[in-house]
Amino acid sequence: MPDLLDIVGQDAALTHLQRAMHSARSPHAWLFSGSIGVGRRTAAVAWAKVLLCEQPATRPNAGRLPDLPGDFPLRLACARCPSCRAVDAGLHADFHLITKELLQYHPDPKVRDRVMQDLGIDVIREFLIAPAGRAPTGGKGKVFVVLEADLLSEPAQNALLKTLEEPPRGVTIILIASQAESLLPTTLSRCRLVNFFPLPADFVRQRLIASGVEAEQAAFWAGYTAGSLGEALRLAAREMYPVKRELLERLADPDPAAEAALADWLTKTAEALADRLVAEAKADQSTELSRQLANRRAAATVLPMMASVFRDALTVATGADRVLVHADQPQAATTLAGRFSVAQLAAVVEQLDSCEQLLWRNVNPRLIWDNVAVTVASAAPLRL
């Protein structure tokens, strides 16, 4: 697990955290806001290590963070004590990672049977509010990191307000969200905001190449993910580039028979990706990922990729001064721009953007992909 100062491209956020560590009244509730894959979760876990470390160290800044004096004492985790090793292993009793998937471990079977549409009040009460009120196992307090805080339901946020405003002594809460404005104003007012910004595309490209990704693929993922190194690395590791190339070829295929073949291919591709996501969760997090959630995440990978092709087609059709996302396969956008009107292209993008939500309505994934195939072939509206 990287240490706090190993995080690259987020010096402003690290400066904010380092200053807070030396403040007489350091905030106990934080909101890390920014795109997926730019270092929010890594920074939250690394900072938790510092807060829980049994033997925290300091070192002079010496130019590491340009906005701080050279002699500013940077606070770091020792990375050697039992607490640091436990955080790295995901086994620290006072470090809590809060996700909507915890619903499946709720003690009430009726709660466990609910569909995980959001990060609800039952998860927040059982896995954050209640343990926050109990004494820490060690002497350094407790840290709660809430992933996908954008999905906190309104009742969950209201229930959390008192804990955010007046947490038990030693408790630190870090909310991680892609868009701060998605949270209630009452939640925002109780958190210190730290912004994490997209990384430069060239930096992401170089890091991908350094990790072994072929140059053309690295250039595509750097642009497609809009500066999200973590997301780019994940997509490359899941071997999604050959999938995206075949997807574009199929979308541009003029053969009327291609519609049915596309539905079959989308179904199989999404199922294979869902299988991989389940396996990754089990291997990397030692936990179970429900098949329903895996299906949604697979759809959330494939559908935006399809929508991006039609956005490229809109760019071509309107003559907009924008670089094509799929510049490595420009013929797909040109073909679609010639096949559909601007209004039809926009309608397809809108429908694809809404398709993921259908997976939460107990709709069979195959039915969804059948409808998607019809939509991208004819711009026909979804009928489910």
Sequence and secondary structure as in RCSB ss.txt:
>XXXX:A:sequence
MPDLLDIVGQDAALTHLQRAMHSARSPHAWLFSGSIGVGRRTAAVAWAKVLLCEQPATRPNAGRLPDLPGDFPLR
LACARCPSCRAVDAGLHADFHLITKELLQYHPDPKVRDRVMQDLGIDVIREFLIAPAGRAPTGGKGKVFVVLEAD
LLSEPAQNALLKTLEEPPRGVTIILIASQAESLLPTTLSRCRLVNFFPLPADFVRQRLIASGVEAEQAAFWAGYT
AGSLGEALRLAAREMYPVKRELLERLADPDPAAEAALADWLTKTAEALADRLVAEAKADQSTELSRQLANRRAAA
TVLPMMASVFRDALTVATGADRVLVHADQPQAATTLAGRFSVAQLAAVVEQLDSCEQLLWRNVNPRLIWDNVAVT
VASAAPLRL
>XXXX:A:secstr
   GGG  S HHHHHHHHHHHTSTT  SEEEEES TTSSHHHHHHHHHHHHH SS EEEE TTSSTTS TT EEE
E  S SHHHHHHHHT  TTEEEE GGGGGG S HHHHTS  SSB HHHHIIIIIHHHTS  SSSS EEEEETTGG
GB HHHHHHHHHHHHS  TTEEEEEEES GGGS HHHHTTSEEEE     HHHHHHHHHHTT  HHHHHHHHHHT
TS HHHHHHHHHTTHHHHHHHHHHHHT   TTHHHHHHHHHHHHHHHHHHHHHHHHHHHHSS   HHHHHHHHHH
HHHHHHHHHHHHHHHHHHT S   TTTTSHHHHHHHHHHS HHHHHHHHHHHHHHGGGGGGT  HHHHHHHHHHH
HHH      
